[in-house]
Amino acid sequence: FSSKQLDRLSKRDEKDEKVQRNKIKKAIQQGNMEGAKIYAENAIRKKNESLNYLRMASKVDAVSSKVQSALTMKGV
């Protein structure tokens, strides 16, 4: 994966988390607590996935930077 792809996946999961939060609100308004719990679990999972994608993107950037730096130094 490239850093851009991981960033895109992170943003997609953030949007999915917002969708799940809206479903939580609707379920609570309808008195469906069991459904709200399920949506809450999904929202938490999506948030964690989003954060993990951001962490991986950061690591990929760091490694890419180190490799680029090493290649530059080797060329000197």
Buried (B, 14 or more C-beta within 10 A) or exposed (E): EEBEEBBBBBEBBBEBBEEBBEBBEEBBEEEBEEBBEBBBEBBEBBBEBBEBBBEBBEEBBEEEEEEEEEEEEEEE
